[in-house]
Amino acid sequence: MRRVVVTGMGMITTLGCGVKDNWKNLISNTSGIKLIDSFKTDDLPSKVGGTISDDIINNNFSDKDKRKMDKFILYSLIAAEEAIKNSGWIINDDNKASRSGVIVGSGIGGLSTIYDNSILLEKSGARKISPFFIPSSLINLASGQVSIKYNFKGPNHSTVTACASGAHAIGDSFRIIQLNKADVMVAGGAEAAICRIGIAGFCALRALSTKFNNDPKDASRPFDKDRDGFVMGDGAGTLILEEYEHAKKRNADILVEIIGYGSSGDAHHITSPPDDGNGAKRCVLSALNDAKKSPEDIGYINAHGTSTPLNDAAETRAIKRVFGDAAYRVAISSTKSMIGHAMGGSGAVEAVAAIKSIETGIIHPTLNYEYPDPNCDLDYVPNTARQKDVNVALSNSFGFGGQNACLVLRKYRE
């Protein structure tokens, strides 16, 4: 089976635009969660989120672009541009184009565009609806717009598995290269669902944190006893996956190697995981078996860690069931503690964070872990970044509908 390496990365979150700024803030224990001020929240139980400044969009795109594409597509283009530039991959002939593909996932897609156009339709009539409304809203247009901009003519689709979309996009791209269907894949996820209807919908599910509206930075607290729901976050992450010999031949800078991918279904409930974490357990085992690694080989787990009472306890149980006594020795942290839950973008953003831990030997902390929960009693790297040499990392993503994805990443060696 062909080896697959990562040669480029890009990301945008509430903590900044670009991998460098995001990583600096993550290892500095910085929270990007803030009060939402872009729309009315007085009747919403949750008023906080990991929002991204409109200045970033305004500085990177024309008014025409903003009319034609929802923010989740624009975020995807920003992350893809950084990753592609970082990788140095340039397409200058049809063969290269046909061997280069794109998979960008999203959980919800153009939700704010759908919401705004629904209001416009009722207020002003059908003639006011833009011809770009549908293409701006469709989830697959993130992959479509990236491929159009960069002339990537290989395999192209989008994954839609809620919170696991970005991880599934990376895993599916990994398989495509392994199976010799492409040499290079742009893979990741994007989300821009912080809008009035998005917050209202997740509040109706009682999924969001509501206790910390007066202290937004304290709201996302994975594995902490006082956690009361997740915090929505916008953003995108992108990796450039490449066949190993292809990358070596062009002297690309190889960041890490992807060595395992697992997926599973809970077959349990539309939003809640099973208490025993069975689906997550099987997903982790599948990824480890694919990587030919034992639990003892894993030095770091970038957890799904949503800050919901059910998920964090179930993920902890799953880790214990797979790792046994080693569960108490592995370092675990949640990126969502600082950026919120980017849903379809989270798996890709968190894969970037796991790769940076392998690269730098630093594990970012789980912020706001203050009051231990007896059901969450592992090493969550609380509140302060930690120096640790990481050879192999696991990244977990578990989505609504019981759709799970896990990635195993290894420090590069020839």
N, C-alpha and C positions, 0 to 999 in steps of 0.2 A: 504494500500500500504506500502511496506517495506521501512524503512528509509535507506538513503545512506549517508555515511560519508567518509571523506578523511583521510587516515592514513599515507600517505607518499607523498613526492614531490621530484622532481629532475629537474634540468635545466642546459643548457649550452647556452651561448650567447656571443656576442662580449665583454660583461662586465666581463666574467669569467666562470669558471667551478664550478657549484654547487650553490645551493640556497643561502647559506650564503654570498658568495662573490658577487653574483648578487644583493641581497637585500641591502647589504652595499653600493654598488655603486649607486643603484637606489635612495636611500634616501639621498645620498651625492651629488645629482645633477650632476652625472658624465656621460658624453657622450662617447659612444664607437665607434662613427662614425669616420672613417679615410679614407685617400686616399688609393685606391686599388693598391697594388704593386705586386700581384701574377700573373698578366698577363698584356698584352699590353692594354692601355686605350687611347692612343693618338688620335684615331679616334672615340672614344665614347663620346657622349655629357655629360654623367654622369660618374664621375670618383671616386665616394665615396661609401662606404658601411660599414655595420656592420660585418666586417670579423672576423673570429676566427683563432687564431694562430695555425699553423700546429703542433706546439710543443705539444699541448694537445692531438691531435690524435696520434702523435709519442710516447708519454708517456703512452698511454693507450692500444695501439694495435700493434700487430706484423706486419711485412711486408706482411705476408701471408693474414692476416685479411684485410689489406688495399687494397690488390689486389682483394679480393673477395667481398668487400662491398663498395658502394658509401658512401661519407661523410654523407649524410642524414641518412643512416642506422647507421653509427658509432655514430653520435650525439644522435640518438634515444637510442642506447644501453647505452651510458654514462648517459643520463637522467634517463633511466629505472633502471639502477644499483643503482643510488643514491636513487631513490624513493622506490624501493623494500627494500633496506637496511634500509632506514629510517622507513619503515612500520613494519619491523620485521617479515614479512610474509614468512614462509618457507614451501615448499611443500615436504611432506615426505610420501605421500600415493596417490594412484590413485584417490580416492574420492576427495581429496583436489585439485588434478591436474585438474580433470574434471569440478570442480566448480570455476576454476580460468581462466579468459580469457584476451585477449589483443585486443585493438583497437588503432592503431597508424595511424594518418592521415598525408598526405602530399599533397601539391598543385601540385608539379612538379616532385618530385622524383629524380631519378638519371640523371639530366640534364647534368652535366659536364661529367659523364661517357658516355652518348650517344654522346655528342659532341666530346670527345676525340677519341672514337672508330670510329666515322664517318670519322674523319681526318685520322686515322690509316688505315682504309679500303681503302681510296683513294690513300694514299701514298705507302702502303706496301702490299695490297691485303688481300683477305679473310682469308688466313691461319694465319695471325697475330692476328685475333680477339680471345679474351679469351673466354673460355666456361663459365666464370663467368660474362661476359658482361650483359646478359639478367637478371639473378638473382640479379645482383648488381643494376640494373636500375629500377626494378619493385617497385612501391609504396608499394604493400602489403608485400614486404619482410622486411620492418621495423617491422611490427607486427610478421611476420614469424620468424625473427631472435630472437626477444625478447622471443617468446614462446618456441623456440627450446632451447635457453640458460637456461631458468628457468623452463622448463617442465610445462608450462601453457597449459592445454589441453581443456579448455572451449571455449566459443564463441570467434572467431578470424576473424577479417576482418579489412579493412582499409577504412577510409573516404577520399574522394577526392572532396572537395568543395572549392578549391582555398584557399583564406584567412580565411575561416571559418572551414577548415578541422580539426584543433585541437580542437576547441570548439564542433564541431559535434561529434568527437570521445568521448569526455567527456560526452556529453549529451546522446549519444546512449548507452554508458556504464552505465550511471545512470539508464536509462530505463531497461536495461537488468537485473540489480540487483533488481530494483523495482519489476519486473515481475517474479522474482525467477528463472531466467535462469542461474544465477551465483551468487557466494557470494563475489568474489573479481575480480576486473578488473584493468588491467594496461591500462591507457588511456592517450593519448596525441597527439602530432604532432611534425614533424621535417621537416626541409628544409635546403638545401645546394645548392642554385641556383645562388650564386654569382660566375659566370664564364663569359667568354667573350660573349658567345651566350645569356646567361641570361640577362646581362646588355644591349646588343644590341637589344634584343627583346622588353624589357620593354621601352627602349628609343624610339624604333619605334612606340610604343603606345603613346608616349609623356606622360608617367606616372611618370617618375623619375625626381627628383630635378636635375637641371643643373646650377643653379645660384651660387652655393656655393662650387664649386670645390676647390677654394682657401681657404675656411674656412669650412672644412668638418663637424666640430662639430655644425655648425649653420644650416646645411642642412635640418635636420628633425625638423620641427617647426609646429606641429599640431595646428590648429585653429588660427594661427598667420596670419595677413594680408599679409605678404610677402611669405607665403608658395607657393611652385611651383612644388610640386610633392613628392612622397615618396622616401625613401632611402631603398634599399634592405639590409636585414640583415639575416645572417645564424643563426641557432640555433634549440633547441628542448626543449620541456617541457613535463613532465610526472607527472600524479597523480595516486595514488593508491586509488581506490574507493572500499568501503567495506560495506556490509550490517551491520547495526548498532549493532544488537545483536551478530553477528559473531565477530565484533571488540571488543565488551565489554567482551565477553566470554574469549578471549585470552589476555585481558588487554592491548589492543593496545592503543597507544597515538593518540587520536582523535583530528585532527586539526580543521576542520570545518564540517558542514553538507551541502550537496547540497540539495536544496529544490525546485528548479524550472529549467525548460529547455523549451525553445521555439525555433521554427524554422519557416522560411517563405521563399517565393520566390518573387522577385520583378516583374518577368515577364515583364521586361522593356527594358534592353539593356545588351550587353555582358560584358561591363566594367563599365558603369556609373550607379549610383543609380538615381532613380527619384528625381527631385528637392525637392519634399515635404517630402522625407524620408518615403514614405508609407510602403515599405517592412520592413524597420527597425522598424517603429512604431508598426506594427502588430507582429513582432518578440518579441519585448520587452513586449508588452501586453500579448502575449502568455506565456512568461516565468513568468511574474508576476501573471497571473491567475493560472498557474500551481503551483506556490509557495504559492498561497492564500495570497499575499501581495499587498498592495496599493503602489502607487508611494511615498507617504510620509514615508513609512517604509524604503526606500532605503537611506543609509547614504553615499554611494560611488558608482560611476560608473567608472569602468575601460573601457574607450572608445575605439572604434575601431581606431579612431584618426590617420589617415594615413599620414596627411600633404599634401593631395591633395586638390585643391580648391573645387571640387565638393563634395567629401565624407564628409569633415569636416562640410560643411554648411548643407548638407542633414542630417547628424547625429544629429547636433544641432537642426534642425527643428523637427526631430523625437522625441527627448527628450522633447522638448517643447510641442509637441502635446500630448504626454503621461502624462507628469508630470504637465502641466499647470503652475501655479505660483510656485509650488514646484521645478520646474526646476532651478530656480535662487537660491535655497537654498542647492541643493545637490552638493557635491564635485565631480569633474570630472577630471581625468588625463589620459594621453596617455603614455604608456610604450614605444611606438615606437619612442618617442622624443629622447630617449637615446640609444636604441638598433637597431633602424631601423625596417623595416617590415619583419618579419620572415615568412610571408605568411602562409603556411600550419602549421608552428610551432607556429604562433603568438597567436592563441586562447588559447593554453595550457600554453605558457609562461606567458601570461597576467592573466590567471586564478591563477597561482602561485603568481603573484604580488598582486592580489586581496585578496587571502588568507592571505598573509603576512600582508596586511593592517588590516584585521580583527584580526589577531593574536597579532600584535604589537601596534595597535592604531596609526600608522603612515601611511600617504598617500604620496607616492612619487609624485614629481611634473611633470608638463608638461614643459619640457625644451624649451627654445627659444621662449616662448610666450612674445613678446616684443611690437608688434604693434597690438592693438585690431582691429578686423574685425567686422563691424556692424552686419554681418550675423552670427557671432560666439561670442555671448555676455554673455555666462554663466561663472560659476566659474570653471576654468580649473586648479586650484592650480598652478599658474604660478611660475616656476623657483626655488622654495624652498619647501622642504618637509613640511608637516603640521601634527601636532598632532591632532588626532580626533578619538574618540571612534566610531568604526564601528561595528554595529550589523548585518547588512544585506548589501551585496554588489551585484552589477550587473556587469557582464562582457559581452561586446558586440563584436561580430565578424561578419563582412559582406564581402562576397566574390564576386569576378568576377562571372558573370552569374546571379547575383542577389540572391545568396544563403546565407541565414542569420542564425545565431545561437546566442542565448543569454542564459547565465547561471545565476542563483540566488544562492548565497552562504550565509550561516548564521553562526554566532558564535555558537559554540557547547554548547548545554545544554542537560542534561539528560531528 
